Amino acid sequence: MNNQPITYRLDINGSATATYYPTVAKFTNQVLSKAENSLALIARIYRWYLIKFELETPRTVEEYIFDLLNLGVLWRKYGQTALSVRIAPFRFLARIAEWRKFSIIKPVIDVIRGYLMSFFLVHSRKKSNITIPRSLHDIERLVAWLDATGDFREDAFRYIRWIGYWRTKNPDHFRELMYSILSFTDWFEKASLIHLGIFTPHVDSFIAKNKDLYRWREDRFVCMRSRVEYHLNMVGAEIMNRANHQEFVSCARKTILAPGCMRKRSDEECEGKRTPDGIRCSGCESACHINQMRILGLKQNFIVMVLPHSSDLSRWAAKPGDPSSGVVGISCLSLLVQGGWELKRYDVPAQCVLLNQCGCKKHWDEKGFPTEIDLRELKRIMNYTSSEEITPSFRLMETSSQD
Ligand code: SF4
């Protein structure tokens, strides 16, 4: 494991359970409390509208507050880029982002996609200078752009419904809403840096050093996330976990979806069984983090599947007659929340556990190294033990010896 984080690290000053998780819980409370005077009212009215017209199973008010904050951050980061794109094969780009999930020629598609995305979706020399959306049409263009990248597809899905709602409002009202959203976003950017910035010390330097390297790559938007996006995803994961927790713990079946980069061995050396659902660990390496979770799952009745990056998550959707099924998604900060929203779209109660830091060879590190999570957080989410019952010195690697 790297001592110096590539971009972020949750256990930078002690275990993540003792430092990161209490901090993000506290800061999320602060965000939601601050939103009471602005975004919460917009979120409540929108929720009421969805219930009245039966447009979706209503999510919690906190999730709609997050939608608004997320929109503000996305607008600030990508709005000008999106408005600068006049002509692009938006639908085609969105489709190839989906095809790659099912295709055996994914590496080829990724190369093509990288070039197409960079050619059509990023005009760095002629950025628009519009800082506040002039009308709903500007948000529609942003959403089309987000969808075309493939990396913000779940955001795009959710904003299509928001756009439908805002079409029922007059333009002045929409502009006032955008002022509230953007002023809250600006507060969030500053406050999150103070409270969560300690966990994201190398994001800016990683971007500065690597922006040319990633210019034509399909993961350029995933890997070039700004610091405020990291902080946003931290808060988003916390809100999602709170919103889904009760439903999740009551599920009869639970599955952990873990990334391949947690394995101790390379993909070629891993002896796990390849199945259509992912890789089932066979326990070939006692120090492997996946194996440690597998052993815990044998005792505590959950299964662990290793998934390739950008897998199709629809296969985890409940089928008629099946027992209720909940999923814990493990991923790095750049990918985690989108996966959680996707599972939610399939009515799967999902929980997220963050990798303590990113380290896979595909996206982040030339050689790659086995990534890990804080197992106490996994146990807390599973509701098997309260956080007080687990000693602060507990470490993931120690689990195998206890087993
Ligand atoms: S212990 Fe399991 S996941 Fe780890 S390398 Fe072996 S088979 Fe693969």
Residues whose N, C-alpha, C, O or C-beta is under 5 A from the ligand:
A	BS01	SF4	R263 K264 R265 C270 E271 G272 C281 S282 G283 C284 E285 C288 I290 N291
